[in-house]
Amino acid sequence: MDLWNGQATFGQAKQSGLFWTAILAGLGLLSGGCGVAGHSAKEGTALAPGQIETWLQTNIPPLAEEIAASPIKLSAPELVANEFGQETLSVAYKRPVVVRTMAAELNLVLLPANGGQARVFAMPSTLIQPMDSGTIRGITSGLLDYRGKISHGIRAYLEMKQATMNMGAGEASRVSDVIWFGTQEQLAEAARKGPPPSVTPGAGPTSPTLQNVPTGEIPKGTPLSMRCGDRWARGFVAEASGGDRVKLLVYLVRRDKPYMPWTVELPRTELRIESDALADLQRNPAGFAEIAANNDMKLSRHGMPNKLVPVNPGSVKAGTAVLDFWNGMLDPCKATGPVQDGAVPIQRVGLDNAKMVKLAAGLFLDPFADSAGK
């Protein structure tokens, strides 16, 4: 069966899930009612009949045999940024039949059109509980662009991992149709480019390309990224700057506290800008004014930002309260000795009380240490 060239028979298409994709598309349910069935697009070359349905199914695992005739139906996909920049996902499901195979895991697998993957946990009981419909919700990371939009579109389906004899996770299989997060135009454009990129097991979403921040005036609202431990965190310029230091507004979690706004002043050389944002900046320097205005509105609700102040290596001593970055959040720690050769020994406060040695250049003073009694 050559799905990519649209040569599947009716029976083959039905078995692969292509039949149900086409039906959902025709009903306007696939891709949240984006009108996939029409295969229309404003620009680009014409699409062959069935090319979009074929693209959606390419490199997607077959349906589990026991549910192949009646897979779980997904609809109403939504992926948006909340007040704090968190990516929040929801998708409705309708389960026509009970899945009798015992599941150890159930995940919504997300495959961005530009490569990589992400997973959102779902309750395995979804497959067997009396309630046969509902909504799967979760938090993702790295799937939205700096304007809080889906940049390329995302395929998604539910994957079940069977329980083994020792109650571990065994073989994986698909138990739902394939749904599209994004616009009709994004789907058509992705299909024109050829088969979707292959996915390396364990890989996350494809990270945006980061470049050095250019010289010259950087307008308020420009999206820039700062280094947070082993990853880059996206923030926005809090005040227009033409100098060597840039004030950034970023929303971060301090372990044991919710998302909060923070400001930090860093050398321009320590910040990065996404390639798409740089192109927008060069094309229209005033184009980030709306982002700046939205940030001001959010701060009017969230209050005065906390300040992230880089530690002064010369003033660090045993007992100095510092913030490290761990798993994408601010991690309260205490120095257990002075800085030597740019590194300082620290110990995590609470949790596992882990001891480690970190570069002083990546640490900040903890403004909550006294009030928290830590």
N, C-alpha and C positions, 0 to 999 in steps of 0.2 A: 504493500500500500504506500503510495507516494503522496502523503498529506500535503507536503509543501507545494506540489504542483497541482493540487486540487483534484487528484485522481481517485479519491476514496469512493467506494461504493456506499450505497445507503446503509447496508448492514455493517460495514466496517466503520462508517462514521458514527452509527448509533453505539457500537461497542466501545469506541474510543472516547465517547463523550462529545464528539463534534456535533452529533445530531441535537443534543440538548442545548449546546451552545447556540446553534442556529435558531432553535425554537425560542429560547430566551431572548435572543437578539431581535427576532421578529416581533416578539411581544413588547419590546422596549424595556425589558427587565434587566438585561445584561448591561453592565457598565453604568448602572444607576440611571437607565433611560437615556443613554447618550446617542441612541439612534444608530447602533452599529450595523444593523441589517442593511441600511441603504448604501453602505460603502462609499458615501460621498465625502468629498473633501474640497476645501476651497482652493488648494494649490497642489501642484505636483502631478505626476503621471497617474493614469487611470489604474485602478486596481482590478485584478482578474476576479471573476465570480468565485466566491468562497475563500478568497485570499486572507481576509481578516480572521474568519473562523479558524482557518488552517494555522495562521500565525499564533493565535491564542492557545492552540493545542500543542504547538511544537515544543519538544523536550519536556512535556508534562507527563508524569506517570499515568498509567491506565487506572481506571476505576477498580476498586476492590470488587471481586467477582460477585459477592453476595448482595452488593448494592448497585451493580452496574445498570440495572434496568430502572432504578428509582434513586438516583443520587440526591444528596442534600442540595437544596436550591439556595443559592446566595443572592442577596439583593441589597439595594440601598447602601452601597459602599460610601463611606465618608472618612476622609483623612484631613484633619485641619490642625492648626496651631492654636493652643489655648492662650490665656492671658499672659502666661509666663514663657511662651515659646515652646512648650512641650507639644510633641506630636501626638494627638489623640485620634484613635481609630475606632470605627464601629462598622459592623456589617450585619444585616439581618439574615436569619437562616430559617428554612422550612424543611423539616425532615419527614419525607413521605413514609418511610418504614423504619422500624427499629433495627439497629445494627447489633447483631447478636454476638459478634466476635468481641471478646473482652479487650478493652483498650487500656494501655498503660499511659499513653499520651495522646493529646489531640491538639494540633497547632494549625493556625492559619498561616500558610506559607505565602510570602510576598516576594514577587520577582520583578524588580524594577526593569523597565525596558532598556536602561543603560547599563545593566549588569549588576551582579551581586544578589543578595537575598536577605530577608529578615523573617522573623517568626513571632507570632503573637499567640500566647498560651490560651487555650480554651479548655473548659471543663470536660474531661472524658465522659462524664455522665450525660452530656448533651446527646450522645449517640443512643441512649437507652431509656432516659427518664420519660415519665408520662407526658410532660409538656413537650410537644413536638416542634415548637417554634420559639424564637426569641432573638436576642441580639448579642453578638460577641463584641466585646470592647477591650481595648488595650492601649498601651503606650509604645510608640516606636521612636527611632532615632535615625537621622540621616536620610529621611525620605522626602523631606520638604526643602525647597530652596529658601533663600534669605528673605523672600517676600511671603513665606508661609504657604507656597503653592506647590502642587505636585509638578515636578519639572518635566518628566518624560512619560509618565504613566506607569502603572503597575498591574501585573497579572496576579491573581490570588486564588487559592483553593485550600480546602481543609485536608490535612494529612493525619491519618491515624497510625500510631505505632502499637502493634499488638503486644499484649502482656505475655511474658514468658513464664515458664514454670516457677522461677524464683521471683516473679512479679516485676521483673525488669522490663525495659523497652526492647521489643524485637523488630521484626520486619515492618517497614513503612508502606502504606498504601493510600491512595487518594479516595476520599469518600464524598466529594462534592463536585459540582460543576466548576468551571473556571470563570471568574468575574474580573472586570476591568475597573481599576481606580484611575480616572482621568477623563479627558475630553475625547470626543469623536475624532477631532483633528489629530490629537496625539496618537491615537490608536492607528489611524490611517497612515500617518507618517512613519510610525514604527514598523508597520507591515511593509511599507515600500523599501525600507532599508535592508530587508532580507530576514533570515531566521533570527530569532532572539539569541543573545549571547549565552553560551553555556555557563553553568554555575559550578564553581568549585565547592565541594562539600565543606561546610563550616565557614564559608566566606560571609562577610557582612555586606551591607549596601556599599556601592561604589562611592568613595569620598570625592567631593569636588576638588578640582585642581587649585592649589593655593600658590599665590605668587607674592613676591615682596611688595610692600606698600610703596607706591611711587612718591616721588618728591612733589612739593607743591601743596596747594590748599586741599584739605580733605573735608568735605562738607559734613555738617551734622546729619546723622542718620545713615551714613555710609556703613555697610556691613563689613566688619573686620573680625578676624579670629585671633584669639590669644591661646598660648600653650597652657593646657591644664593637664599636667602629668603626662600620660601617654597618649593624649588626644588633643584636638583643637576645639575650643568652645567658641561659638559664634556670638558676637556682641555687636553693638552699634556705636558709632562715634557720638559722644554725649555733647561735645562742643566742637565747632569747626576749628581746625588747627592747620597752621602752615609751618609749624615748628617741628623739632625733633621728637617731642613727646606728644602723645595722643591720649585723651581721656575717653575711656570706653565704658559704655553701659552694658552690663551682662547680667542675665538671670541665672543664679546658681543655687544649689541646695547645700546647706551646711548640715552635715550629719546630725540628726536629731531636731532639725528645723525644716520648715517648708521652703519652697522656692521663694527667693527674695531678690530684689534688685540690688546690684552692687556697682560701684564705679571704681575704676582703677586707671592710674596713669602709667603708661609704659612707653619705652622708647619705640619709635616707629619701626626700628629694625627688628624688634621682637614680635611684631604683629604681621599678619598675613591677610591677603584679600583674595576672594574667589575669582577665578578667571571671568565668569559671567558678570560678576559685580564690577570688576575692573573695566570690562567692555562698556557696561552701562554708565560708569563714572566718566569715561572718556567721551562717550557719545553725548551725555547730558548731565553735567555736574549738579544740576538742580533736581535731578530725577529722584533723589532720596528724601525730598522734603516731606512727602506723605508719611514715610516711615518715621521721620523725626517727630512729626506732629502726633502720630499714633503713640509713640513712646512717651511723649509729654502727657498725653491723656491717661496712659496707664499709670504713670508716676503720680498723677493727681489722685488716683485711687489707692495705689500701693504705698504711698508715703516716701519720705526721704530715703534715697539709696544708702546702704552701708558702704563703707570704704574699705577696699582691699589695699593695704599698704605693704609693699615688699619689705622684707626684713633687712635691717642694716647688719651685715655680718659682724661688724665690730662690736655691736651691742648685744649679740645673742649670748646667753649664758644658761647654765642649767636651770630649768624651771620656766624659761621663756615660753609663753603660749603662742603657738604658731598654727597656721593652717596649711596642710598639704593637700594634694589632689589625689583622690582614690576612687576608682570606678565612676569617674565623671562628677564627683561631688567634693565639696570642701570637707576635709577630714581634720578635726581638732586633735592636735598633738602637743607635746611639750618637749623642748630641747633637754637632753640629758648631759650636755657638755658644750664646750665652745666650738666655734668654727675652725677647722683645720684644713688647709689646702682647698678651700671653697666648699667643703662638705661639713655637715653637722649631724651628730647622732640625735635621733628623736624617738619618742615613744607615743604610740597612739593612746589617746585618753578614752578609757572605756572599751567596749566591744571585746577585742582579743588582747588589748594592751601590747600589741606587737611592737618590737624594737627594730629600727632600721636606720640606715644612713642615707641622707638625701642632700642634694646640692642646695646650698643656702639661697642661690639665685631663684629657685622655684618655689620658695616659701613666702607666706604672708603673715602678718601679725593677726591674731584672733581678737576681734573687738568684743566678742561675747564671752571671753574666758572668765572675767571677773564676775559678770552678772550671772553666769551659769555655775559659778562656784567651782570652776575647773582650772 
